[in-house]
Amino acid sequence: MFMLGGDEGRVHSRTIYVGQKSCPLNEAFIPPKFCDNRIVSSKYTVWNFLPKNLFEQFRRIANFYFLIIFLVQVRNNP
């Protein structure tokens, strides 16, 4: 392997533990240096469902028109 500047930063071996198994006591724990790999593909959460849903529905002019017609009919209902 070709490395620029010498072998100071070269790591000779790496042990990866999968699952709940902890590392042996004779090895030092090295905290992870990488960011979390979680992927969130949901559009809504419990807290933003109503505002986002209303925005998505009423940004279309036809849905907004029918909302206005509904409100006029409800208001004028005897």
Secondary structure, DSSP 8 states (H G I E B T S, - for coil): ---TT-STT---------TT----TTS------S--------S--TTTHHHHHHHHHHTSHHHHHHHHHHHHHHHT--
